[in-house]
Amino acid sequence: MKKFPLGEFEEIVLLTVGVLYDEAYGVAIKEEIERQLERKVSVGALQSALRRMEQKGYLESRTGESNAERGGRPKRYFTITAHGKRALEYTRDVRMELWNRIPKIALELYTG
């Protein structure tokens, strides 16, 4: 299986883009991650991750329509590419393989 470099935050962002589907733009992605993970996300870190994943070919973006609420600036919407889907599948499969290899006793809590 081909390796796909994907950090934890990138994985979370990619999954969130998938969850939001047609509504995956910066603010919505940030709010969804913060809501789901109860973890603060800086705009800078999110924008860096989005740019990085677009450069890797995991995401593609399109520009929405301008609106007065945003001072005339259009939203930038993101979607997962086929390459991004393969990266997510690879990451999931590697994690599951590792989980499945852990002996049950290793996960039992010692109450001694």
N, C-alpha and C positions, 0 to 999 in steps of 0.2 A: 504494500500500500504506500502510495506517495505521501511524503511528509508535507505538512502545511504549517508554516510558522504562525501561531495564533496565541497571543498572550491572554491571560484571564480577563482583563478589561475588554480587550477586543472581542473575545468570545461573548461576553455579556452584551456588548453593543450590537454585535451581529444578531444575536438572538432577539434582542429588543427591536431591532429593525424588522425582523420577521414577525414578531408579535404585533407591531403597529401597522404593518403592511403598507397600505396606501397613505397613511398618516405619519410616516416616519420622517420627521424633520427635527432639527437640532433641539428645540425646546421640548417637544413631545418626547423625544428619546431620553433627554435628561430627566424629565419629570417621571417617566415610567421606570427608569432605573432606580431613581431615588425612592419611589413608592414601593417597588417590588423588593429591593434589597435593603431598604431603610439605611441608605448610605448616601452621603453627599457626593455630588459629581461636579467638578469644576467645568465651566464652559470651555476653557482652554484645553483641558485634558480630553474632553469629548471631541472637540473640533480636530485636535491632533490625531486622535484615533480614527475618526471618520476619513480624514485626508490620507492617512497611512493605509487604511484598508482599501480606499479607492485606488491608490497607487499599486497595491498588491493585486488588484483585480477582484477583490472580495465583494465590493460594493460598486454601484454606479449611482449617479445622481442626476436629477433633472430639476429645472427651475420652474417653480409654480408661478402663478400670476401675482403681480404687485397688488398691494392693498394699502389703504391709507393708515390703517392701524399700525403698520410696521414702517411708517414714514416713506411709503412707496417702494420699500425693498421687498423683493419676492422671497418666498420660502424656498429652501433647497431640500428636496425630498430624496430619500435614499431607498434603494432596493438591493436585495441580495442577488448577486450574480450566480451562475452555475458553479463557478470556481469557489465562490464564498460558501455555497451549499456543500460542496465537497470538503472544504476546510472544516465546516461545522460537523459534518458526518465523521470525518477522520478523528476529530477531537473527541466526539462522543464515543466512538468505537474504542479508542485507546483507553479512555477513562473506564468504560464498562469492562473491558478486558482486564484491567488492573483490579477493579472492584471484585470481579468474579474470581480472581486468583488469590484474594486475601482469605486465609484460613478462618473459618468461623470463630475459632477460639481467640484469634487475634482481635476480634471486635467485641468480645465479651468483656464486660466490666468486672474488674476484680473487686469484690466486696469484703475480702478477708479482713 
